[in-house]
């Protein structure tokens, strides 16, 4: 019996000192910086609510597939930045308000227009895919601005009259 216990103790001790060679394939170093405050948008603290009121248009301006109309700008001022030089927009898209193609669904609940969506465009008037695009804007001397546009969009044509309403939330990353 003592021999069995001694053999068992020796086996346990041997495995305790036998190390497994550990190697890794990827090392991820994570660095960051905290500041007392981030930039302000339109001199307000977050969250900020802005509204773009598109013009009232005839459905005839959106009869054909792929047609768009009513482009309207929104310019946001960025200020009180410390050492940041770039503001990058991340759209908080969800399946409720954003289509798989990256356009905004019409979420109007009363007298809603049919066959119409909304597009958001960057400052160069390029259509943004809200599921994937992350436009960036320069910050110089602690301030900058970003212009976005919204417009009606008909992916299939044959728009029916009614109300159009949607929203997109966005987060800003400053570097």
Number of C-alpha atoms within 10 A of each C-alpha: 6 7 8 9 10 11 12 12 11 12 11 11 11 11 9 9 8 8 8 6 5 5 6 5 4 6 6 5 5 5 5 4 4 6 7 5 10 18 25 17 21 15 13 13 11 12 10 11 7 10 7 13 13 17 12 8 12 12 17 12 16 23 18 14 14 11 15 20 19 16 17 16 19 14 12 16 15 22 20 16 21 16 15 18 16 18 23 16 17 18 18 13 21 15 11 11 17 23 17 12 12 21 22 28 20 23 16 14 10 9 10 16 19 17 19 27 23 23 24 23 21 19 17 9 14 12 18 19 20 24 18 12 14 16 16 17 18 17 22 15 12 15 19 20 17 19 15 21 22 22 20 25 25 23 20 14 20 16 22 16 16 13 16 20 16 14 16 13 13 15 13 16 14 19 11
